[in-house]
Amino acid sequence: SALKAWAGKNDSIKAGQDELLKRAKANGLACQGKYTPGSIESLASRSSNLVPTHSY
């Protein structure tokens, strides 16, 4: 999600950093058992990475 926000563009560096901070905060809360799904809005939370036809 941070890479998607940054997209390799100099003018998007701040957006990429902000996205990374959101993911780090969510991860930190999850490690403590304090994360509530949907409580931190990010690019990653807006879409699914599920590939329905993928064989796992």
mmJSON file of the N, C-alpha and C atoms, coordinates in Angstrom:
{"data_MODEL":{"atom_site":{
"group_PDB":["ATOM","ATOM","ATOM","ATOM","ATOM","ATOM","ATOM","ATOM","ATOM","ATOM","ATOM","ATOM","ATOM","ATOM","ATOM","ATOM","ATOM","ATOM","ATOM","ATOM","ATOM","ATOM","ATOM","ATOM","ATOM","ATOM","ATOM","ATOM","ATOM","ATOM","ATOM","ATOM","ATOM","ATOM","ATOM","ATOM","ATOM","ATOM","ATOM","ATOM","ATOM","ATOM","ATOM","ATOM","ATOM","ATOM","ATOM","ATOM","ATOM","ATOM","ATOM","ATOM","ATOM","ATOM","ATOM","ATOM","ATOM","ATOM","ATOM","ATOM","ATOM","ATOM","ATOM","ATOM","ATOM","ATOM","ATOM","ATOM","ATOM","ATOM","ATOM","ATOM","ATOM","ATOM","ATOM","ATOM","ATOM","ATOM","ATOM","ATOM","ATOM","ATOM","ATOM","ATOM","ATOM","ATOM","ATOM","ATOM","ATOM","ATOM","ATOM","ATOM","ATOM","ATOM","ATOM","ATOM","ATOM","ATOM","ATOM","ATOM","ATOM","ATOM","ATOM","ATOM","ATOM","ATOM","ATOM","ATOM","ATOM","ATOM","ATOM","ATOM","ATOM","ATOM","ATOM","ATOM","ATOM","ATOM","ATOM","ATOM","ATOM","ATOM","ATOM","ATOM","ATOM","ATOM","ATOM","ATOM","ATOM","ATOM","ATOM","ATOM","ATOM","ATOM","ATOM","ATOM","ATOM","ATOM","ATOM","ATOM","ATOM","ATOM","ATOM","ATOM","ATOM","ATOM","ATOM","ATOM","ATOM","ATOM","ATOM","ATOM","ATOM","ATOM","ATOM","ATOM","ATOM","ATOM","ATOM","ATOM","ATOM","ATOM","ATOM","ATOM","ATOM","ATOM","ATOM","ATOM"],
"id":[1,2,3,4,5,6,7,8,9,10,11,12,13,14,15,16,17,18,19,20,21,22,23,24,25,26,27,28,29,30,31,32,33,34,35,36,37,38,39,40,41,42,43,44,45,46,47,48,49,50,51,52,53,54,55,56,57,58,59,60,61,62,63,64,65,66,67,68,69,70,71,72,73,74,75,76,77,78,79,80,81,82,83,84,85,86,87,88,89,90,91,92,93,94,95,96,97,98,99,100,101,102,103,104,105,106,107,108,109,110,111,112,113,114,115,116,117,118,119,120,121,122,123,124,125,126,127,128,129,130,131,132,133,134,135,136,137,138,139,140,141,142,143,144,145,146,147,148,149,150,151,152,153,154,155,156,157,158,159,160,161,162,163,164,165,166,167,168],
"type_symbol":["N","C","C","N","C","C","N","C","C","N","C","C","N","C","C","N","C","C","N","C","C","N","C","C","N","C","C","N","C","C","N","C","C","N","C","C","N","C","C","N","C","C","N","C","C","N","C","C","N","C","C","N","C","C","N","C","C","N","C","C","N","C","C","N","C","C","N","C","C","N","C","C","N","C","C","N","C","C","N","C","C","N","C","C","N","C","C","N","C","C","N","C","C","N","C","C","N","C","C","N","C","C","N","C","C","N","C","C","N","C","C","N","C","C","N","C","C","N","C","C","N","C","C","N","C","C","N","C","C","N","C","C","N","C","C","N","C","C","N","C","C","N","C","C","N","C","C","N","C","C","N","C","C","N","C","C","N","C","C","N","C","C","N","C","C","N","C","C"],
"label_atom_id":["N","CA","C","N","CA","C","N","CA","C","N","CA","C","N","CA","C","N","CA","C","N","CA","C","N","CA","C","N","CA","C","N","CA","C","N","CA","C","N","CA","C","N","CA","C","N","CA","C","N","CA","C","N","CA","C","N","CA","C","N","CA","C","N","CA","C","N","CA","C","N","CA","C","N","CA","C","N","CA","C","N","CA","C","N","CA","C","N","CA","C","N","CA","C","N","CA","C","N","CA","C","N","CA","C","N","CA","C","N","CA","C","N","CA","C","N","CA","C","N","CA","C","N","CA","C","N","CA","C","N","CA","C","N","CA","C","N","CA","C","N","CA","C","N","CA","C","N","CA","C","N","CA","C","N","CA","C","N","CA","C","N","CA","C","N","CA","C","N","CA","C","N","CA","C","N","CA","C","N","CA","C","N","CA","C","N","CA","C","N","CA","C","N","CA","C"],
"label_alt_id":[null,null,null,null,null,null,null,null,null,null,null,null,null,null,null,null,null,null,null,null,null,null,null,null,null,null,null,null,null,null,null,null,null,null,null,null,null,null,null,null,null,null,null,null,null,null,null,null,null,null,null,null,null,null,null,null,null,null,null,null,null,null,null,null,null,null,null,null,null,null,null,null,null,null,null,null,null,null,null,null,null,null,null,null,null,null,null,null,null,null,null,null,null,null,null,null,null,null,null,null,null,null,null,null,null,null,null,null,null,null,null,null,null,null,null,null,null,null,null,null,null,null,null,null,null,null,null,null,null,null,null,null,null,null,null,null,null,null,null,null,null,null,null,null,null,null,null,null,null,null,null,null,null,null,null,null,null,null,null,null,null,null,null,null,null,null,null,null],
"label_comp_id":["SER","SER","SER","ALA","ALA","ALA","LEU","LEU","LEU","LYS","LYS","LYS","ALA","ALA","ALA","TRP","TRP","TRP","ALA","ALA","ALA","GLY","GLY","GLY","LYS","LYS","LYS","ASN","ASN","ASN","ASP","ASP","ASP","SER","SER","SER","ILE","ILE","ILE","LYS","LYS","LYS","ALA","ALA","ALA","GLY","GLY","GLY","GLN","GLN","GLN","ASP","ASP","ASP","GLU","GLU","GLU","LEU","LEU","LEU","LEU","LEU","LEU","LYS","LYS","LYS","ARG","ARG","ARG","ALA","ALA","ALA","LYS","LYS","LYS","ALA","ALA","ALA","ASN","ASN","ASN","GLY","GLY","GLY","LEU","LEU","LEU","ALA","ALA","ALA","CYS","CYS","CYS","GLN","GLN","GLN","GLY","GLY","GLY","LYS","LYS","LYS","TYR","TYR","TYR","THR","THR","THR","PRO","PRO","PRO","GLY","GLY","GLY","SER","SER","SER","ILE","ILE","ILE","GLU","GLU","GLU","SER","SER","SER","LEU","LEU","LEU","ALA","ALA","ALA","SER","SER","SER","ARG","ARG","ARG","SER","SER","SER","SER","SER","SER","ASN","ASN","ASN","LEU","LEU","LEU","VAL","VAL","VAL","PRO","PRO","PRO","THR","THR","THR","HIS","HIS","HIS","SER","SER","SER","TYR","TYR","TYR"],
"label_asym_id":["A","A","A","A","A","A","A","A","A","A","A","A","A","A","A","A","A","A","A","A","A","A","A","A","A","A","A","A","A","A","A","A","A","A","A","A","A","A","A","A","A","A","A","A","A","A","A","A","A","A","A","A","A","A","A","A","A","A","A","A","A","A","A","A","A","A","A","A","A","A","A","A","A","A","A","A","A","A","A","A","A","A","A","A","A","A","A","A","A","A","A","A","A","A","A","A","A","A","A","A","A","A","A","A","A","A","A","A","A","A","A","A","A","A","A","A","A","A","A","A","A","A","A","A","A","A","A","A","A","A","A","A","A","A","A","A","A","A","A","A","A","A","A","A","A","A","A","A","A","A","A","A","A","A","A","A","A","A","A","A","A","A","A","A","A","A","A","A"],
"label_entity_id":["1","1","1","1","1","1","1","1","1","1","1","1","1","1","1","1","1","1","1","1","1","1","1","1","1","1","1","1","1","1","1","1","1","1","1","1","1","1","1","1","1","1","1","1","1","1","1","1","1","1","1","1","1","1","1","1","1","1","1","1","1","1","1","1","1","1","1","1","1","1","1","1","1","1","1","1","1","1","1","1","1","1","1","1","1","1","1","1","1","1","1","1","1","1","1","1","1","1","1","1","1","1","1","1","1","1","1","1","1","1","1","1","1","1","1","1","1","1","1","1","1","1","1","1","1","1","1","1","1","1","1","1","1","1","1","1","1","1","1","1","1","1","1","1","1","1","1","1","1","1","1","1","1","1","1","1","1","1","1","1","1","1","1","1","1","1","1","1"],
"label_seq_id":[1,1,1,2,2,2,3,3,3,4,4,4,5,5,5,6,6,6,7,7,7,8,8,8,9,9,9,10,10,10,11,11,11,12,12,12,13,13,13,14,14,14,15,15,15,16,16,16,17,17,17,18,18,18,19,19,19,20,20,20,21,21,21,22,22,22,23,23,23,24,24,24,25,25,25,26,26,26,27,27,27,28,28,28,29,29,29,30,30,30,31,31,31,32,32,32,33,33,33,34,34,34,35,35,35,36,36,36,37,37,37,38,38,38,39,39,39,40,40,40,41,41,41,42,42,42,43,43,43,44,44,44,45,45,45,46,46,46,47,47,47,48,48,48,49,49,49,50,50,50,51,51,51,52,52,52,53,53,53,54,54,54,55,55,55,56,56,56],
"pdbx_PDB_ins_code":[null,null,null,null,null,null,null,null,null,null,null,null,null,null,null,null,null,null,null,null,null,null,null,null,null,null,null,null,null,null,null,null,null,null,null,null,null,null,null,null,null,null,null,null,null,null,null,null,null,null,null,null,null,null,null,null,null,null,null,null,null,null,null,null,null,null,null,null,null,null,null,null,null,null,null,null,null,null,null,null,null,null,null,null,null,null,null,null,null,null,null,null,null,null,null,null,null,null,null,null,null,null,null,null,null,null,null,null,null,null,null,null,null,null,null,null,null,null,null,null,null,null,null,null,null,null,null,null,null,null,null,null,null,null,null,null,null,null,null,null,null,null,null,null,null,null,null,null,null,null,null,null,null,null,null,null,null,null,null,null,null,null,null,null,null,null,null,null],
"Cartn_x":[0.815,0.0,0.86,1.997,2.891,3.499,3.857,4.413,3.374,2.139,1.065,0.833,0.881,0.685,1.844,3.059,4.245,4.326,4.132,4.128,5.415,6.506,7.782,7.888,6.968,6.946,7.46,8.336,8.89,7.813,6.773,5.721,4.783,4.971,4.125,4.879,6.077,6.876,6.122,5.55,4.817,3.64,2.92,1.776,2.24,3.358,3.901,4.332,4.974,5.403,4.205,3.185,1.974,1.311,1.265,0.658,1.458,2.771,3.627,3.42,3.284,3.036,1.704,0.684,-0.617,-0.5,0.212,0.38,1.188,2.22,3.037,2.214,1.359,0.504,-0.469,-1.079,-2.005,-1.283,-0.077,0.697,1.059,1.476,1.819,0.634,-0.521,-1.732,-2.103,-1.958,-2.283,-1.363,-0.1,0.855,0.48,-0.211,-0.634,-2.053,-2.685,-4.064,-5.064,-4.689,-5.542,-6.104,-5.807,-6.268,-7.731,-8.492,-9.882,-9.957,-10.382,-10.456,-11.246,-10.682,-11.337,-11.074,-10.331,-10.103,-9.05,-8.21,-7.183,-7.413,-7.841,-8.145,-6.854,-6.683,-5.495,-5.858,-4.927,-5.159,-5.394,-4.644,-4.764,-6.132,-6.727,-8.02,-9.183,-8.918,-9.977,-10.17,-9.238,-9.355,-8.917,-9.299,-8.948,-7.83,-6.966,-5.933,-6.304,-7.542,-8.036,-8.068,-7.534,-7.582,-8.441,-9.726,-10.677,-10.261,-9.56,-9.202,-7.825,-7.157,-5.819,-5.903,-5.028,-4.978,-3.948,-4.412,-3.518,-2.971],
"Cartn_y":[-1.194,0.0,1.259,1.207,2.363,2.549,1.445,1.53,2.032,1.618,2.067,3.573,4.05,5.478,6.301,5.8,6.495,6.457,5.287,5.075,5.543,5.647,6.032,7.494,8.31,9.727,10.596,11.52,12.412,13.212,13.606,14.4,13.556,12.246,11.352,10.731,11.223,10.664,10.757,11.912,12.115,11.156,10.945,10.025,8.602,8.202,6.876,6.727,7.753,7.723,7.672,8.455,8.458,7.089,6.459,5.136,4.112,4.194,3.284,3.463,4.694,4.95,4.36,4.452,3.86,2.353,1.705,0.248,-0.15,0.634,0.346,0.489,1.512,1.702,0.54,0.124,-1.012,-2.276,-2.494,-3.671,-3.639,-2.473,-2.335,-2.619,-2.099,-2.36,-3.838,-4.445,-5.867,-6.728,-6.37,-7.122,-7.083,-6.03,-5.88,-6.389,-6.881,-7.346,-6.213,-5.022,-3.838,-3.325,-3.999,-3.53,-3.876,-2.906,-3.11,-2.994,-4.067,-4.016,-2.801,-2.109,-0.939,0.353,0.294,1.496,2.425,1.897,2.709,2.647,3.764,3.837,3.926,3.017,3.028,2.51,2.642,2.115,0.61,-0.084,-1.539,-1.96,-1.142,-1.52,-1.264,-0.575,-0.253,-1.318,-2.246,-3.266,-4.621,-5.646,-7.011,-7.518,-8.351,-8.962,-10.401,-10.767,-12.097,-12.292,-13.412,-13.796,-15.054,-14.921,-16.035,-17.288,-17.129,-18.299,-18.857,-18.262,-18.722,-20.024,-20.945,-22.218,-22.107,-22.202,-22.066,-23.404],
"Cartn_z":[0.0,0.0,0.0,0.705,0.691,-0.694,-1.321,-2.675,-3.668,-3.471,-4.361,-4.188,-2.947,-2.688,-3.245,-3.114,-3.6,-5.119,-5.7,-7.157,-7.842,-7.086,-7.675,-8.066,-7.603,-7.983,-6.838,-7.165,-6.147,-5.422,-6.124,-5.493,-4.635,-4.61,-3.808,-2.633,-2.348,-1.25,0.073,0.369,1.631,1.727,0.644,0.649,0.957,0.381,0.648,2.095,2.636,4.032,4.973,4.677,5.505,5.506,4.352,4.234,5.042,4.976,5.731,7.234,7.684,9.104,9.556,8.718,9.053,9.215,8.284,8.341,9.568,9.908,11.085,12.363,12.412,13.586,13.731,12.633,12.673,13.124,12.623,13.0,14.484,14.968,16.381,17.286,16.93,17.711,17.663,16.497,16.348,17.206,17.287,18.113,19.59,19.992,21.381,21.61,20.561,20.667,20.781,20.336,20.477,19.156,18.058,16.745,16.528,16.066,15.693,14.173,13.488,12.02,11.534,10.573,10.003,10.749,11.853,12.653,12.05,11.169,10.524,9.02,8.458,7.024,6.226,5.283,4.434,3.051,2.124,0.777,0.819,1.654,1.739,2.27,3.116,3.685,2.732,1.639,0.678,-0.389,-0.48,-1.516,-0.973,-1.671,-1.289,-2.187,-1.633,-2.458,-2.823,-2.583,-2.918,-4.433,-4.872,-6.282,-6.335,-6.698,-6.599,-7.365,-8.458,-9.262,-8.914,-7.921,-7.547,-6.756,-7.059,-6.343,-5.225,-3.994,-2.842,-2.415],
"occupancy":[1.0,1.0,1.0,1.0,1.0,1.0,1.0,1.0,1.0,1.0,1.0,1.0,1.0,1.0,1.0,1.0,1.0,1.0,1.0,1.0,1.0,1.0,1.0,1.0,1.0,1.0,1.0,1.0,1.0,1.0,1.0,1.0,1.0,1.0,1.0,1.0,1.0,1.0,1.0,1.0,1.0,1.0,1.0,1.0,1.0,1.0,1.0,1.0,1.0,1.0,1.0,1.0,1.0,1.0,1.0,1.0,1.0,1.0,1.0,1.0,1.0,1.0,1.0,1.0,1.0,1.0,1.0,1.0,1.0,1.0,1.0,1.0,1.0,1.0,1.0,1.0,1.0,1.0,1.0,1.0,1.0,1.0,1.0,1.0,1.0,1.0,1.0,1.0,1.0,1.0,1.0,1.0,1.0,1.0,1.0,1.0,1.0,1.0,1.0,1.0,1.0,1.0,1.0,1.0,1.0,1.0,1.0,1.0,1.0,1.0,1.0,1.0,1.0,1.0,1.0,1.0,1.0,1.0,1.0,1.0,1.0,1.0,1.0,1.0,1.0,1.0,1.0,1.0,1.0,1.0,1.0,1.0,1.0,1.0,1.0,1.0,1.0,1.0,1.0,1.0,1.0,1.0,1.0,1.0,1.0,1.0,1.0,1.0,1.0,1.0,1.0,1.0,1.0,1.0,1.0,1.0,1.0,1.0,1.0,1.0,1.0,1.0,1.0,1.0,1.0,1.0,1.0,1.0],
"B_iso_or_equiv":[0.0,0.0,0.0,0.0,0.0,0.0,0.0,0.0,0.0,0.0,0.0,0.0,0.0,0.0,0.0,0.0,0.0,0.0,0.0,0.0,0.0,0.0,0.0,0.0,0.0,0.0,0.0,0.0,0.0,0.0,0.0,0.0,0.0,0.0,0.0,0.0,0.0,0.0,0.0,0.0,0.0,0.0,0.0,0.0,0.0,0.0,0.0,0.0,0.0,0.0,0.0,0.0,0.0,0.0,0.0,0.0,0.0,0.0,0.0,0.0,0.0,0.0,0.0,0.0,0.0,0.0,0.0,0.0,0.0,0.0,0.0,0.0,0.0,0.0,0.0,0.0,0.0,0.0,0.0,0.0,0.0,0.0,0.0,0.0,0.0,0.0,0.0,0.0,0.0,0.0,0.0,0.0,0.0,0.0,0.0,0.0,0.0,0.0,0.0,0.0,0.0,0.0,0.0,0.0,0.0,0.0,0.0,0.0,0.0,0.0,0.0,0.0,0.0,0.0,0.0,0.0,0.0,0.0,0.0,0.0,0.0,0.0,0.0,0.0,0.0,0.0,0.0,0.0,0.0,0.0,0.0,0.0,0.0,0.0,0.0,0.0,0.0,0.0,0.0,0.0,0.0,0.0,0.0,0.0,0.0,0.0,0.0,0.0,0.0,0.0,0.0,0.0,0.0,0.0,0.0,0.0,0.0,0.0,0.0,0.0,0.0,0.0,0.0,0.0,0.0,0.0,0.0,0.0],
"pdbx_formal_charge":[null,null,null,null,null,null,null,null,null,null,null,null,null,null,null,null,null,null,null,null,null,null,null,null,null,null,null,null,null,null,null,null,null,null,null,null,null,null,null,null,null,null,null,null,null,null,null,null,null,null,null,null,null,null,null,null,null,null,null,null,null,null,null,null,null,null,null,null,null,null,null,null,null,null,null,null,null,null,null,null,null,null,null,null,null,null,null,null,null,null,null,null,null,null,null,null,null,null,null,null,null,null,null,null,null,null,null,null,null,null,null,null,null,null,null,null,null,null,null,null,null,null,null,null,null,null,null,null,null,null,null,null,null,null,null,null,null,null,null,null,null,null,null,null,null,null,null,null,null,null,null,null,null,null,null,null,null,null,null,null,null,null,null,null,null,null,null,null],
"auth_seq_id":[1,1,1,2,2,2,3,3,3,4,4,4,5,5,5,6,6,6,7,7,7,8,8,8,9,9,9,10,10,10,11,11,11,12,12,12,13,13,13,14,14,14,15,15,15,16,16,16,17,17,17,18,18,18,19,19,19,20,20,20,21,21,21,22,22,22,23,23,23,24,24,24,25,25,25,26,26,26,27,27,27,28,28,28,29,29,29,30,30,30,31,31,31,32,32,32,33,33,33,34,34,34,35,35,35,36,36,36,37,37,37,38,38,38,39,39,39,40,40,40,41,41,41,42,42,42,43,43,43,44,44,44,45,45,45,46,46,46,47,47,47,48,48,48,49,49,49,50,50,50,51,51,51,52,52,52,53,53,53,54,54,54,55,55,55,56,56,56],
"auth_comp_id":["SER","SER","SER","ALA","ALA","ALA","LEU","LEU","LEU","LYS","LYS","LYS","ALA","ALA","ALA","TRP","TRP","TRP","ALA","ALA","ALA","GLY","GLY","GLY","LYS","LYS","LYS","ASN","ASN","ASN","ASP","ASP","ASP","SER","SER","SER","ILE","ILE","ILE","LYS","LYS","LYS","ALA","ALA","ALA","GLY","GLY","GLY","GLN","GLN","GLN","ASP","ASP","ASP","GLU","GLU","GLU","LEU","LEU","LEU","LEU","LEU","LEU","LYS","LYS","LYS","ARG","ARG","ARG","ALA","ALA","ALA","LYS","LYS","LYS","ALA","ALA","ALA","ASN","ASN","ASN","GLY","GLY","GLY","LEU","LEU","LEU","ALA","ALA","ALA","CYS","CYS","CYS","GLN","GLN","GLN","GLY","GLY","GLY","LYS","LYS","LYS","TYR","TYR","TYR","THR","THR","THR","PRO","PRO","PRO","GLY","GLY","GLY","SER","SER","SER","ILE","ILE","ILE","GLU","GLU","GLU","SER","SER","SER","LEU","LEU","LEU","ALA","ALA","ALA","SER","SER","SER","ARG","ARG","ARG","SER","SER","SER","SER","SER","SER","ASN","ASN","ASN","LEU","LEU","LEU","VAL","VAL","VAL","PRO","PRO","PRO","THR","THR","THR","HIS","HIS","HIS","SER","SER","SER","TYR","TYR","TYR"],
"auth_asym_id":["A","A","A","A","A","A","A","A","A","A","A","A","A","A","A","A","A","A","A","A","A","A","A","A","A","A","A","A","A","A","A","A","A","A","A","A","A","A","A","A","A","A","A","A","A","A","A","A","A","A","A","A","A","A","A","A","A","A","A","A","A","A","A","A","A","A","A","A","A","A","A","A","A","A","A","A","A","A","A","A","A","A","A","A","A","A","A","A","A","A","A","A","A","A","A","A","A","A","A","A","A","A","A","A","A","A","A","A","A","A","A","A","A","A","A","A","A","A","A","A","A","A","A","A","A","A","A","A","A","A","A","A","A","A","A","A","A","A","A","A","A","A","A","A","A","A","A","A","A","A","A","A","A","A","A","A","A","A","A","A","A","A","A","A","A","A","A","A"],
"auth_atom_id":["N","CA","C","N","CA","C","N","CA","C","N","CA","C","N","CA","C","N","CA","C","N","CA","C","N","CA","C","N","CA","C","N","CA","C","N","CA","C","N","CA","C","N","CA","C","N","CA","C","N","CA","C","N","CA","C","N","CA","C","N","CA","C","N","CA","C","N","CA","C","N","CA","C","N","CA","C","N","CA","C","N","CA","C","N","CA","C","N","CA","C","N","CA","C","N","CA","C","N","CA","C","N","CA","C","N","CA","C","N","CA","C","N","CA","C","N","CA","C","N","CA","C","N","CA","C","N","CA","C","N","CA","C","N","CA","C","N","CA","C","N","CA","C","N","CA","C","N","CA","C","N","CA","C","N","CA","C","N","CA","C","N","CA","C","N","CA","C","N","CA","C","N","CA","C","N","CA","C","N","CA","C","N","CA","C","N","CA","C","N","CA","C","N","CA","C"],
"pdbx_PDB_model_num":[1,1,1,1,1,1,1,1,1,1,1,1,1,1,1,1,1,1,1,1,1,1,1,1,1,1,1,1,1,1,1,1,1,1,1,1,1,1,1,1,1,1,1,1,1,1,1,1,1,1,1,1,1,1,1,1,1,1,1,1,1,1,1,1,1,1,1,1,1,1,1,1,1,1,1,1,1,1,1,1,1,1,1,1,1,1,1,1,1,1,1,1,1,1,1,1,1,1,1,1,1,1,1,1,1,1,1,1,1,1,1,1,1,1,1,1,1,1,1,1,1,1,1,1,1,1,1,1,1,1,1,1,1,1,1,1,1,1,1,1,1,1,1,1,1,1,1,1,1,1,1,1,1,1,1,1,1,1,1,1,1,1,1,1,1,1,1,1]
}}}
